[in-house]
């Protein structure tokens, strides 16, 4: 089982998002979805993973959060 930073996603209502990615970034996102499935035994689509990945990124960006707290 892969050791992923992103925990298993909670139940939620999917929201459709339209976004364009460069092919190499999309390939990496598909590979992450594969690793997620290997880790948790359940397939999540790339569009379902992206919001959680962005949230995790923002939550761990110390510089951003430090500046945000000052506002």
Secondary structure, DSSP 8 states (H G I E B T S, - for coil): ----SS----------------HHHHHHHHHHHHHHHHHHSS---HHHHHHHHHHHHHHT-HHHHHHHHH-
